[in-house]
């Protein structure tokens, strides 16, 4: 996932704890990402473009059954 984030235009901004890496989207949009050993967490300001970019990235990362995406609107994991 680390390399995929880099390929999608994210840059490493830090490592707040062992086994974690923080990223920011180099296109701006107020997107930050935290990669841990147990999950990938996206955060954005209330920018519509940022939220769209996060959704697109998460969907592309889950284009096979290697990873799952939680969909809070459906109150469950997105179906593959």
Z-matrix of the N, CA and C atoms (Angstrom, degrees):
N
C 1 1.440
C 2 1.527 1 111.49
N 3 1.318 2 116.19 1 -34.20
C 4 1.464 3 120.52 2 178.54
C 5 1.528 4 110.21 3 -55.96
N 6 1.322 5 116.79 4 -51.64
C 7 1.464 6 120.58 5 -178.60
C 8 1.527 7 111.87 6 -67.31
N 9 1.319 8 117.56 7 -36.42
C 10 1.466 9 119.85 8 178.12
C 11 1.521 10 110.72 9 -63.50
N 12 1.324 11 117.75 10 -40.49
C 13 1.461 12 120.12 11 177.13
C 14 1.525 13 110.80 12 -61.53
N 15 1.314 14 116.80 13 -43.64
C 16 1.462 15 120.08 14 178.06
C 17 1.528 16 110.76 15 -60.59
N 18 1.321 17 117.09 16 -41.27
C 19 1.464 18 121.26 17 178.81
C 20 1.524 19 112.83 18 -67.29
N 21 1.326 20 117.82 19 -24.61
C 22 1.463 21 122.04 20 179.98
C 23 1.524 22 112.47 21 -90.86
N 24 1.318 23 117.99 22 7.70
C 25 1.463 24 120.33 23 175.28
C 26 1.509 25 115.75 24 95.19
N 27 1.336 26 117.81 25 19.90
C 28 1.451 27 121.48 26 176.05
C 29 1.524 28 108.69 27 -98.99
N 30 1.322 29 117.23 28 148.61
C 31 1.455 30 122.06 29 178.53
C 32 1.522 31 109.04 30 -121.95
N 33 1.325 32 115.81 31 145.55
C 34 1.467 33 121.40 32 178.79
C 35 1.525 34 108.54 33 -71.14
N 36 1.331 35 115.70 34 131.48
C 37 1.465 36 120.71 35 178.49
C 38 1.521 37 112.71 36 -116.04
N 39 1.328 38 117.25 37 -10.05
C 40 1.453 39 118.96 38 179.45
C 41 1.514 40 112.92 39 167.61
N 42 1.336 41 113.51 40 177.10
C 43 1.462 42 121.51 41 177.10
C 44 1.527 43 106.79 42 -140.80
N 45 1.354 44 116.61 43 90.17
C 46 1.461 45 120.24 44 -172.93
C 47 1.527 46 115.43 45 -68.49
N 48 1.330 47 116.95 46 -19.91
C 49 1.463 48 120.62 47 -179.46
C 50 1.525 49 107.83 48 -156.20
N 51 1.327 50 117.51 49 158.85
C 52 1.462 51 119.07 50 177.69
C 53 1.530 52 111.26 51 -55.84
N 54 1.317 53 116.57 52 134.58
C 55 1.454 54 121.42 53 178.50
C 56 1.517 55 114.62 54 81.14
N 57 1.335 56 117.73 55 8.95
C 58 1.459 57 121.07 56 178.19
C 59 1.524 58 110.38 57 -127.22
N 60 1.317 59 115.84 58 148.16
C 61 1.456 60 121.63 59 176.79
C 62 1.520 61 108.48 60 -137.15
N 63 1.316 62 116.08 61 135.34
C 64 1.460 63 121.64 62 175.74
C 65 1.517 64 109.31 63 -101.98
N 66 1.332 65 115.26 64 143.01
C 67 1.457 66 122.26 65 178.89
C 68 1.525 67 108.82 66 -131.43
N 69 1.337 68 114.94 67 160.16
C 70 1.460 69 122.10 68 169.54
C 71 1.517 70 106.83 69 -132.17
N 72 1.324 71 116.36 70 150.57
C 73 1.454 72 120.84 71 177.70
C 74 1.519 73 107.64 72 -79.02
N 75 1.338 74 117.27 73 121.60
C 76 1.454 75 118.79 74 -174.82
C 77 1.520 76 112.94 75 -71.56
N 78 1.330 77 117.17 76 -8.82
C 79 1.457 78 120.55 77 173.94
C 80 1.521 79 112.31 78 -84.68
N 81 1.345 80 116.73 79 6.79
C 82 1.454 81 120.38 80 -178.81
C 83 1.515 82 111.23 81 85.21
N 84 1.302 83 117.11 82 -132.16
C 85 1.460 84 125.81 83 176.78
C 86 1.525 85 113.48 84 67.35
N 87 1.323 86 119.01 85 6.36
C 88 1.455 87 121.17 86 176.91
C 89 1.516 88 114.65 87 67.67
N 90 1.337 89 117.47 88 27.62
C 91 1.466 90 121.17 89 -177.63
C 92 1.521 91 109.78 90 -94.93
N 93 1.340 92 115.59 91 129.33
C 94 1.460 93 121.55 92 170.47
C 95 1.523 94 108.14 93 -124.56
N 96 1.320 95 115.15 94 152.50
C 97 1.462 96 121.48 95 -176.54
C 98 1.520 97 108.58 96 -135.19
N 99 1.313 98 116.15 97 140.02
C 100 1.457 99 121.73 98 173.94
C 101 1.523 100 107.37 99 -120.72
N 102 1.309 101 115.98 100 120.87
C 103 1.464 102 122.89 101 176.72
C 104 1.521 103 108.06 102 -106.35
N 105 1.332 104 115.48 103 121.98
C 106 1.460 105 120.89 104 177.76
C 107 1.524 106 108.37 105 -121.06
N 108 1.300 107 115.81 106 179.59
C 109 1.461 108 119.93 107 177.79
C 110 1.530 109 111.40 108 -68.82
N 111 1.333 110 117.95 109 -18.20
C 112 1.462 111 121.29 110 -174.85
C 113 1.520 112 114.88 111 -115.43
N 114 1.335 113 117.54 112 -5.70
C 115 1.459 114 117.76 113 -178.36
C 116 1.512 115 113.44 114 -174.44
N 117 1.317 116 114.13 115 169.92
C 118 1.456 117 123.83 116 177.01
C 119 1.518 118 106.12 117 -124.51
N 120 1.328 119 116.97 118 121.37
C 121 1.457 120 121.88 119 -172.84
C 122 1.525 121 109.76 120 -121.82
N 123 1.325 122 116.38 121 124.98
C 124 1.453 123 122.71 122 178.80
C 125 1.522 124 109.49 123 -103.72
N 126 1.325 125 115.31 124 147.23
C 127 1.459 126 120.94 125 175.85
C 128 1.517 127 107.84 126 -142.68
N 129 1.333 128 116.60 127 143.14
C 130 1.453 129 120.97 128 179.38
C 131 1.515 130 109.53 129 -146.33
N 132 1.318 131 114.03 130 156.62
C 133 1.460 132 118.38 131 168.65
C 134 1.523 133 106.20 132 -67.87
N 135 1.272 134 118.23 133 -178.97
C 136 1.461 135 120.66 134 -178.23
C 137 1.522 136 111.89 135 -81.78
N 138 1.306 137 116.97 136 33.04
C 139 1.463 138 122.69 137 177.35
C 140 1.527 139 109.21 138 -79.67
N 141 1.307 140 117.64 139 122.58
C 142 1.464 141 121.94 140 -178.06
C 143 1.522 142 111.50 141 -57.82
N 144 1.321 143 117.41 142 -39.88
C 145 1.463 144 120.43 143 179.70
C 146 1.525 145 111.53 144 -66.76
N 147 1.330 146 117.14 145 -37.32
C 148 1.452 147 120.71 146 177.41
C 149 1.517 148 112.35 147 -65.16
N 150 1.319 149 115.85 148 -43.08
C 151 1.464 150 120.36 149 178.80
C 152 1.523 151 110.28 150 -64.55
N 153 1.326 152 116.80 151 -40.17
C 154 1.460 153 120.99 152 177.02
C 155 1.527 154 110.75 153 -62.56
N 156 1.340 155 117.62 154 -44.26
C 157 1.469 156 121.74 155 179.94
C 158 1.525 157 110.52 156 -61.66
N 159 1.314 158 117.81 157 -42.76
C 160 1.466 159 121.44 158 178.10
C 161 1.523 160 110.11 159 -61.39
N 162 1.305 161 116.93 160 -46.88
C 163 1.461 162 121.02 161 -179.56
C 164 1.525 163 111.37 162 -60.87
N 165 1.319 164 116.90 163 -42.94
C 166 1.460 165 120.88 164 179.12
C 167 1.525 166 111.08 165 -63.89
N 168 1.325 167 116.78 166 -46.34
C 169 1.463 168 120.96 167 -179.51
C 170 1.527 169 110.62 168 -61.60
N 171 1.326 170 116.83 169 -47.13
C 172 1.469 171 120.46 170 -179.88
C 173 1.522 172 111.01 171 -61.45
N 174 1.315 173 117.72 172 -41.63
C 175 1.464 174 120.41 173 179.30
C 176 1.519 175 111.65 174 -65.64
N 177 1.315 176 117.27 175 -39.99
C 178 1.462 177 120.02 176 179.10
C 179 1.523 178 111.54 177 -68.64
N 180 1.342 179 117.44 178 -32.95
C 181 1.463 180 120.62 179 177.67
C 182 1.519 181 111.04 180 -69.75
N 183 1.318 182 118.01 181 -22.68
C 184 1.459 183 121.60 182 -177.64
C 185 1.527 184 111.19 183 -108.12
N 186 1.330 185 115.88 184 33.08
C 187 1.463 186 120.30 185 -178.52
C 188 1.528 187 112.68 186 -77.08
N 189 1.307 188 117.23 187 -3.38
C 190 1.461 189 121.52 188 171.43
C 191 1.528 190 107.11 189 -138.39
N 192 1.298 191 117.85 190 -173.73
C 193 1.469 192 118.89 191 -175.27
C 194 1.530 193 114.34 192 -88.54
N 195 1.347 194 118.31 193 15.07
C 196 1.460 195 120.92 194 179.40
C 197 1.530 196 111.90 195 -72.62
N 198 1.350 197 117.04 196 -30.65
C 199 1.456 198 121.82 197 -178.71
C 200 1.521 199 109.05 198 -134.81
N 201 1.317 200 116.29 199 154.73
C 202 1.463 201 121.57 200 178.43
C 203 1.524 202 109.58 201 -119.42
N 204 1.327 203 116.02 202 150.31
C 205 1.464 204 122.18 203 179.04
C 206 1.524 205 108.70 204 -119.22
N 207 1.329 206 115.92 205 127.01
C 208 1.458 207 120.33 206 177.76
C 209 1.522 208 108.85 207 -82.30
N 210 1.317 209 116.05 208 130.92
C 211 1.456 210 122.26 209 179.62
C 212 1.529 211 108.50 210 -111.24
N 213 1.336 212 117.84 211 101.92
C 214 1.466 213 119.35 212 -176.66
C 215 1.520 214 113.09 213 -65.78
N 216 1.331 215 118.30 214 -25.56
C 217 1.464 216 119.87 215 178.32
C 218 1.525 217 111.46 216 -69.06
N 219 1.328 218 116.09 217 -32.64
C 220 1.462 219 120.40 218 178.55
C 221 1.525 220 111.26 219 -94.19
N 222 1.336 221 116.44 220 -3.60
C 223 1.459 222 123.25 221 -178.79
C 224 1.526 223 111.46 222 54.48
N 225 1.344 224 114.46 223 47.02
C 226 1.469 225 118.71 224 178.60
C 227 1.513 226 111.63 225 -178.18
N 228 1.309 227 115.10 226 -178.18
C 229 1.462 228 121.56 227 -178.83
C 230 1.518 229 109.63 228 -81.61
N 231 1.331 230 115.36 229 139.27
C 232 1.454 231 121.15 230 180.00
C 233 1.523 232 109.88 231 -64.46
N 234 1.301 233 115.88 232 135.72
C 235 1.466 234 121.22 233 179.08
C 236 1.517 235 110.56 234 -73.83
N 237 1.325 236 116.90 235 141.42
C 238 1.473 237 121.61 236 175.77
C 239 1.493 238 109.79 237 -82.46
